[in-house]
Amino acid sequence: MDALLGLECAECQGTFEADRLQTVCAQCDSPLLARYDLPRLKEELDRDRVTDRPAGLWRWAELLPVRDAAQAHRLTLGEGDTPLLRAPRLGAELGLVDLWIKDEGRNPTGTFKARGLAVAVARAAELGVRDFVIPTAGNAGGALAAYAGRGNLRAHVFMPADAPQANQAEVLAAGAELHLVGGRIDEAGRQAASAAQANGWFDLSTFKEPYRLEGKKTMGLELAQDFSWDLPDLILYPTGGGTGLVGMWKAFAELEALGWIEERKPLMVSVQSSGCAPVVTAWERGAERVEKWQDPSTFAAGLSVPAPYADRLILRCIRESGGGAFAVHDEEIRAAQAEIAAKEGVLACPEGGAGLAGLRRLIDEGWLRGDERVVLFNTGTALKYLT
């Protein structure tokens, strides 16, 4: 059942045709969001039937943008349906009886980036794209390289020269073209955009096209299914570009429209490094936009995004949910990584460690009683960072 209706500007609600390549709303300088025929799906699609399908991201096909059901267009390397693990030892230490970890490190290429790139590459290829470009702190580049290889497509990756060697090697191993950039992710973004314009490549920068978000939202769809359609009370999410946070909030709204969940939704809590915390600062000030973070410094590369493009959407999701935003120090992140591994056996990436560090901050500030259902997201495997 193909249910994609079109695209909508997140700010002015202007509509855009879905069956041609789109980037952003030029008038609002804002991301475009995919919209589906949810009233029809509510009548025709049964959630138990979806649950009974083979595991993987494409079980949610009606809520994803690829129109052609042929396997050639639904690119997959086995992404999605990652483990949702109870964390009893950590929970007991923190005084929480219902603590869970969603381990995205089990995805292909080892991170949640596989979800977004699987869908974005598949949809763009369906619309005729053969050359892709992406700026990345590391993991998104590896994911694009892998899915481009899977689809017999070409990938061009712009990455800071100080990105982890494992990320650089991964891109090259998958046959993509790697461009190392002097500077940070924002400079990689500028060079990628320039190369896209000069060469006719399609730019997959975060929120600069509509469909990486659709892949990331499947994390929220899975959470609902894993908890038998009873959502957790609070989700802590490490936030760089914010696609996962916004994507899950979108997923919950769509599930509510389908009648598959109740109105109650989780508090969405953004966690950033104190060395790069533009979302936290904007939330604390009650601002609608972030100010670019000057001289970001954190070893958690995925959190080193000085000015997320979808800042308005990120802040809106946090506030609509009644959640918050908190910054933690790199030392706290490192300690949390070690604790998650030692006590629960989950090898968390630095960004995943930030979630536990943020949870400690919430507990110290009296946010939790102890009986809430809390979910931490480990967005990638620590294996990429071991030396």
HUUR-V349169 format. One record per pair of residues at least 12 apart in sequence whose ideal C-beta (glycine too) atoms are under 6 Angstrom apart, sorted by sequence separation. I is the first residue (numbers start at 1). J is the second residue. If there is no record, write none. Layout:
i j
I J
I J
This chain:
i j
6 18
87 99
278 290
252 265
293 306
4 18
86 100
87 101
157 171
292 306
7 22
278 293
292 307
9 25
12 28
16 32
58 74
84 100
85 101
141 157
189 205
337 353
340 356
11 28
45 62
276 293
333 350
336 353
84 102
85 103
141 159
9 28
11 30
157 176
161 180
10 30
83 103
276 296
333 353
336 356
356 376
9 30
10 31
41 62
82 103
155 176
156 177
157 178
158 179
160 181
161 182
275 296
290 311
333 354
336 357
355 376
57 79
82 104
275 297
276 298
289 311
355 377
10 33
57 80
130 153
131 154
132 155
133 156
134 157
135 158
136 159
158 181
275 298
56 80
82 106
160 184
333 357
7 32
8 33
56 81
138 163
142 167
149 174
273 298
332 357
55 81
113 139
117 143
121 147
125 151
138 164
145 171
149 175
328 354
352 378
7 34
8 35
113 140
117 144
216 243
273 300
276 303
352 379
79 107
111 139
142 170
146 174
160 188
216 244
220 248
276 304
351 379
6 35
79 108
114 143
118 147
138 167
142 171
145 174
219 248
328 357
5 35
78 108
113 143
117 147
141 171
158 188
213 243
217 247
221 251
273 303
328 358
348 378
34 65
77 108
145 176
212 243
216 247
220 251
224 255
229 260
235 266
239 270
272 303
299 330
349 380
4 36
5 37
220 252
229 261
234 266
298 330
326 358
346 378
3 36
109 142
158 191
217 250
234 267
235 268
236 269
238 271
239 272
282 315
300 333
349 382
3 37
109 143
158 192
213 247
217 251
231 265
232 266
347 381
348 382
79 114
206 241
231 266
236 271
279 314
326 361
347 382
79 115
109 146
206 243
224 261
3 41
79 118
239 279
283 325
75 118
156 201
280 325
75 121
279 325
75 122
280 327
137 185
270 318
303 351
73 122
268 317
302 351
268 318
277 327
300 350
299 350
300 351
73 126
135 188
268 321
274 327
135 189
267 321
269 323
64 119
267 322
268 323
269 324
270 325
271 326
272 327
274 329
66 122
267 323
66 123
135 192
65 123
3 62
133 192
66 126
1 62
4 65
133 195
240 302
133 196
240 303
241 305
2 67
240 305
242 308
241 308
246 313
133 201
242 310
249 317
131 201
132 202
133 203
134 204
135 205
246 317
75 147
132 204
242 314
245 317
129 202
75 150
75 151
124 202
271 354
120 204
271 355
271 358
123 211
120 211
119 211
120 212
119 214
116 212
119 215
118 215
116 215
115 215
116 216
115 216
207 309
115 218
207 310
21 127
238 351
238 354
238 355
236 355
236 358
236 359
80 218
234 372
233 372
233 373
234 374
235 375
236 376
237 377
232 373
238 379
84 226
232 375
65 211
65 214
64 214
60 218
57 218
60 221
138 301
137 301
137 302
51 225
31 207
34 210
32 210
34 214
24 208
23 208
23 209
7 210
47 260
42 258
42 259
166 384
38 257
38 258
139 380
103 346
101 346
90 343
89 343
90 344
87 344
112 379
111 379
111 380
110 380
110 381
102 375
105 378
96 370
97 371
110 384
95 370
98 373
99 374
100 375
101 376
102 377
103 378
104 379
105 380
105 381
101 378
96 374
31 310
10 313
